[in-house]
Amino acid sequence: MLGREKIQAELTDTEAFCAKLLKPGSVYEFLANHRRELFADEHFVDLYPSGTGRPSIPASRVASIMVLQILEGLSDREAMEQVRSNLYWKMALGVPLDYEGFSPNVLTLWRNRIAASEAPNRIFDIVAQVVEATGLIRSRNKRALDSTVLADAVATQDTFTQIIAQIRRVRRAIPALSKVELTASFDYGSKDRKPDIDYSDENQRSRAVTELIGDANALIKAGEGLSLDQSGQEAIGLLALVAGQDVEIVDEVTGRFAIAKKVARDRVVSVVDPASRHAHKSRRSYLDGYKGHISVEPDTEVVAKTAFTKGNEPDAASAKALLEEEQEPVIVYGDTGYSSAQLRGDLQRGGHSAVIKCHPLSMAVPGGFSVDDFEVDEEAGVLTCPAGNTTAISAKGRASFERHCTGCPLRERCTRSKRGRVVKVDSGSLINRSARRHFADPAVRADYNANRPTVERIHAQMKRKLNSSKVRYRGIVKNAMYYSAIAAAWNLRVLLRNGLTRHGGQWVLASG
């Protein structure tokens, strides 16, 4: 059952002796005075539905510990050491001087229950309710979007390691498959992670991977006739995935496979954390992990919304989730990661305004004419080239200047194609054309430069000060919950900076 704090003070309460040590406006003072109102029991009753049994640690204390843990970048064990020995923490939690805390496993239990609940982002949502009650961002219509790549918590595995590890997992998870006879020379019962071969020898690599794939297929086929629970089905499905994503058949007669000289589009990088992906933040910056996305109100620096995805998810794809709860039209700021015609169209249909940096135009001839040098007449359905030639736009959105390019004096600056210049003029290209004209306005660029950098700075501080450059858990669900809690801790800092307090049963800001 859910435990609750006792309202009656005790003689040995830390606050009774050390209250003067608390710095006014600090998170410790705030939690000491208002943790029960901020993290009220009704926010957590679903985690302990039973009304009988031994009471849990009070929700107000566990949630407060989770916030302090994030703000100070501590592990569970380090956080409990602070509970045992740090006076500031004791006062923030309202515990006696001799309070020794509890097992760090309790924090793990609470996180697991929150992540598995219907409201996994409840810590963020609780603080968001306070933001709404204070009206801090209610009348502000700006939202800056950004993503950051977060390293996963596991080691990247090569093809051999993944197949072997997943075969072992399948045989453990499904006892009936442990009796299937396997033919590979590799001993799955050993502690070895990979076959003992010369990996510089292509023939040995091919022979080893062919044997492993044969064993994987044998287990998959044997599992087809079994009634499996969800865990077993997921194990079989992952085995089928890793056994086929990095290989190609090189001899159909003998059925011989080899490691493919390419990278699968959505490659699983580790069977320990199947949701982790190879992520590129830029051409030179990449790692394996996830992406954290935030929507920030740039004037107040409040995080309005978070999202969490696989590392290879496009930034623009997460924009819908970041903006779905906006009740009024907003101005959306974003870098080139959000410069897609689909997103711009969606924003326009939703009544929002886009101040999004455009991708640089590529030119068929360096220094020559770009598509923006061609004039579009949408009503007439024609396109005019820099030389003054006009051609009709087809139903598929293509305008061909093939008959005009022959003998054209500007051809060398326009195209290298033997057939002449062909320009794409569909709805998406028209949206992007309009966006480039819009962003070329100096006033728009000045607006972008004034508001967009804020979200990057906040992301940098969340990663550096709140120790969130690497995820702590496996999978999207738990990491998404923790990432939103990091944003909640950030928002609480912003609120305290604005003088958050409680007056007459209402959350108010001293600055208001």
N, C-alpha and C positions, 0 to 999 in steps of 0.2 A: 504494500500500500504506500501511497505518497506521504512522506513525512512533512511536517510543517514546523516552522520556527515557533519557539515559545516567545510570547510577547513580554513576559515578566523578566526583568533584568536580574542578574545574579551578582553577588558581591565580588566575584572574581572576574567579571567581564573586563576585557582589556580596555574598552572605551572609558570605563569608570576611572581608570588610572592614567590613561595616556591620550585622552581626547585632544588635549592642547597641542599634541605633536602633529595632528593632521593639518596639512596645508589647505586653506580655504580654496575651493574650486578644483581640487584634485579628484581623481577618480576614486581614491580611497575614501575621502570624505563623502563623496556623493553616494557610494555604495553603502557606507556606514549608515547614512541617514535615509536612503530611499531604495535599497535593494528589494525590500518586500513589496513596494509599489511597482517597481520596474519589472521584476521577475515574479509576478504574483502567481500564487498556486494554480489559479484557473488556467494559466497558459500551459500547464504540464500535467493535468489530471489524466489525460489519455495515455500517458506513459505507464501509469500504474492503475489499471482499471479496477483491480480488486480492492475492496474496502477492508480486507482482513490481512493478517500477516504482520511481519515485522516492518515498521515504518522505514522508508528510505531516508537518505540524507535530504534535508529540505531543499526544494527546488531553487529557492532564492540564493542559497549558498553555492550549490553546484554551478548554476548559471553564472554567478559572480566570479567564481574561480575560473571558469572557462574564458570569461572576458579578460580577467587579469593575466591569465596564462598567455593569451594571444598578444596582449599589449606588451608583455615582457619577453615574448618569444621563448617560452619554457616548455619542456617536455612534461608529461604527466608526473613523473617522479620528482622533477625539479619543482613543479608547482606545489606538490604536497609537502616538500621540504620548506617552501615559503609559508605554507599554512601553519606548519609546526613551529617555525622560528622567527617569522617576520611580524613585527608589531603592527605595521601598516596593514598587512593582509588580515591579521586577527581582528583589527578594528573594522575593516571593510566587511568582514563576514559576521561580525557580532558574536565572536566566540570568546571563551575565557582565556586567561593568560596561560593556563596549563593545558589547553586544548592541543592534542597531538595529531589531529587530522584523521584521515582514513586511508584505505588502500587506494593507490593510483588506478587500480582496476575499475573503481567506481566511475571514474571519468570516462573510461572506455565504454562501460556499460551504458552510461547516459548518452554518449554520442551515438552508439549503435541503435539505441531505442529512438532517438530523435531522427536519425537518418532513415530508419525503417518506418517511421510514422507518416501520416498523411500531411504533416506540415514540417518537412525536414529543414526548412529555412526559418524556423520560428524565432531564433535569436535575432536574425536580421529583421524579421517582421515586427517583433516587439519594439525594437528601437525605431523602426520606421513609423510605428504608431505614435511614438513620442515626437518624432520629426513632424508628423502631420498635426498633432495636437498643438505644437508651438507655432505652426504656420510659417516655419522657416523658409520653405521653398514653395509654398502654396501658390503664390502669385508670380512665380518666376517661370519663364517659358523657354529656358535654354537647357539643352542636354548634350553633353559631349560624350561620345562613345570611344571606347578603346579596348584593346585586348592585350594580354601579355602571356607569353609562353612559360609554363611551369614544368620543371623537370619531374619525371615520375620517380617513384620510390623503389624501383627495381632495376636490375641490370638488363640491358638489351641482349637478346639471345639470337644466335645464328640459327640457320635452318636445322642443322643436326640436333642442336640442344633442344629446340622447340619440339621437334617430333618425338624425341626420346622422352622428354619430360612429360609430354601429353599422353604418350602410350602408357607410361607408368601411372599417371593419374587415372586414366580410364580403367586400368586393371585394378587399382585400389578402390575406385568409386563403384565399380560394377563387378562384384565377386565372380559372377558367372563367366565373365570375359577373361579372368585370370587363368582359366583352364584352357583357353584357346591356344593351340599349338602355333608358335611363331618360328619363322625360319631364318631370321637374321643371325649372323655370327656374333652379334653384340649381345652381351649378357645384361638384361634389364634388371636383374637382381643385384648387380654390382653397384658401387658408388660412383662409377665412371659417368661422366656427363656426355662424353662423345666417343665414337669408335677410335681405337688406336690404329690410325693409318697415317700415311704420308699425305698430308693435305696439299702438297705441291704437285702430287701426281693426279692428273685429271681422271685417269681410269679407276684408281682406287676410290676417289671421291664419288664417281658415278656408281660404282658397284655398291658402296656403302649406302648411299641415299636410295638406291633402287631397293635394297633389302629392307630399309626402314619403311619405305612407302608400301612395300608388299605387306609388312606386318600391320601397318596402320589400316590398310584396306581390309585385311582379314578381320580385324577387330570391328571395323565399321559394319562389315557384312554380317558378322555374328550378332551384332547388336540390333540389327533390323528385326529380328524375331523376338526380341525381349520387350517386356512391358517396363519402361523406365520412368523414374520420377524426373522432375525438372532438372535436378542436379546431374543425373546420368545423361539426359538428353543434351545438356549444355556441354558436358565433357566430350561426348561423341561428336557433336557439331564442331567444337573447337579443334578436335583432332583432324577432322576432314578438312578444315580450313588451313591449318598449318602444314598439312601434308601435301597441299596443292598450290599454295600461294607462291612458292619460290622455285618451283621445279618445272621442267619441260621434258617431254619424251623425245629421245634422240634416236631410238630404234624401235619402230612399232612391231617389228617381227619378234624381237626378243623381249620387248617391254622394258627396255633400259631407259632410266631417267638420268638427268644431270641437273645441277644447279643452274637456274636460268640467269642469263646475263642481263637482267633487268630487275626493276623493283616493282612489286605489285602496287596497284593504285591505293589500296586501303590496307596496307600490310600490317598485320599484328606483329609487334616487336618483341613481345614476351608473353608466354602462356601463364606466367605468374600474375600479370595484370593485362588481360586481353583488350582492355579499352584504351590503353596507351597507344599513341601513334607518333610517327616521325613528323615533327613540326618544323615549319620554316616561318620565322618571323620576317626574315629577309633572305636574299640570295646567299649571304655569308653567315647568317645567324640561324642555326638550327640545332635542335636537340629532340630527344624522345620524351613525350609527356602529354600535357593537356594545355588548354587555353582557358584562362579566366577572363571574363568580359564584364565591364562595368559601364553604367550610364551615370554621369556626374552632372550636378548642377554647378556650373563653373564659378558663379559669383559666391556661393556659400561653401563650396567644396563638399557638399553632401552627396554620398553615393545613393542614387535613386533606385537602382536595380542592379542585380548581378545575374550572370549566366555562366555556365561551366560546360565545356564541350571537349571532345577529343582534340588532340593537337593539330589535326589536319583539317579541321572545320573552317571554312571561309568566314572571315569576320562579318561580312554582310549578312550571312545566314543567321547570325545571332541577334541582329538588330531588332527583329520582330519581337523576340522574347524580352529584350531590354525596354521596349517602348509600349508593350501591350497594355500596361496598366495606366498609361497617361490618359487622363480624362479630357484634357484640352490640347489643342494644337501646340506644338513646340518647335523651336528651331534646333535642328539636329546638326551637330558638328562632328566630322569624322575625317580620318586620313584616307589615303588612296585605297586602303583595304575595304572601305565601304563604298567605293566608287563603282557601283554596278547599276546598270540600267534597271534591273529588276527592283532593287532597293529604292532607287530614286522614284520609280513609278509607284511603288507601294506607299512611300512617304507622301507623295502628291495626292494619291487617292485617300489617304488618311487625314488630309488637311494639314500635314506638317510641312515645314520649310527645310530645305537641305542646304547646308553650307559645308560641302564635302569636297576635299581636294581631288582634282581630276588626275587620271593617269596621263602621263606624257604621251603625245601622239607619236606613233611610228610612221616613218615615211618610206615609200617604195624606193626613192632615191635620196640619199643623205643630202640635206640642204635644199631639197626640191619641194614640190607641192604636197600638202597634206589634204585629207578629206575636207577639212574646214575651208580650203581654198575653192571648193566646189559649191556653187549656190543652189539651194533647194527651193523649189516652188511647190509646196505641198498641194495647193489647190489645183494647179495644172498637172501635177504628177510628173514633173520633169526636173532634170539636173543639168546645170550649166558648168562647164569646165573652165579653167583659167584662160584658155584660148578663145572663149566665147562660144564654143560649140554646145548645143543642147541635145539631150537624148531623153527618151521616156524611161520612167522607173517601172520595172515589171511588177507583176502581182506578187512575186516572191521578194521584192525589195532589192532588185539589182539594176544598176544602170551601166550599160556597156558603151564605151566610146571607141570600139574596135574600128568602125568605119571612118572615124574622125582622126584617129591617131596616125594613120598613114600619111606621111608628108607633113605632119604638124611640126612647126618650128620649136614648140615647147616640149616635145616628146621626151627629150633627154633629161629634162627636169621633172618629168611626171611619172614615167614607168619604164621598167626594163623588160616587161612582158612582150613577147613577139606578137601576141594577139591584141595588145593595147590595154588601156586602163579600164578596169571594172570596179565600180564603187558600190558598197553595200549601203542601202538607204532604207532600212526597216525601222520599226518603231523604237527599238533599242538604240540604234545609232542616232536617231533624231533626238532622243532624250539626252544622250551623252553630248551631242553637238550643242544643245541648249545649255547644258551644265557647264561646258567649257566657256561659252560666252559669258555666263553668269559669273563664273569664278575669275574671269579676266578683269572684272571690275575692281579697281584698287580699293574701293570702300568695302567690298565683300572680302577681299584678301586681308584687309586690316581687321575686320570683324573676326575672321578665322584665327588670325595670329593672336588676337586678344583673348579668345575664349578656348581654343582647342588645346594649348599647352597645359592647361590646368589638369586635365584628366591624365596626361602622361606623368606629370609630377606626382599626382596622387597614387598612381599605380607604382611608381618607383619607390615611394615612401612605404606603401603597403608591403612591398617586397623586402625593402631594406630594414625599416624600423619594426615591422610586425613579423619579420622572419618568415615570409611566405614565398620565397623564390623556388621552393621545392615542395611538392605535395607530400603529405604525411601518410596517406593511406592508398589503398588500391581501389580502382574503379571510380566511376563518375559519381555515384550516389553519395558516398561518404565525403569525397573531396569537394563536391558541390556544396554540401552542408557546411563543411569547415570554411570554405572560401567565402560563403555568405556571412559566416560568423566573423571572419576577419573584417569584412566590410562593415558589419554592425559595430565592431570595436572602434573602427575608424570614425563612424558616424557619432558614436558616443563621445569621442574626443572632440569632434567639431561642436557638438551640443554644449559640452562643458566649457569650451572656449568661448561660447556665446552666453555663458552664465546660466546654464540649465538648473532649475530648481523646481520645487513643488510648492504651490501656494493655493490654499482653499480647495485642495483636492484636485488641482489642475496643474499640468506641466506648463511652465512659463520660462521665458528667457529674460535675463537681466538686461540684455541689449535691446529687448523689445519694449 
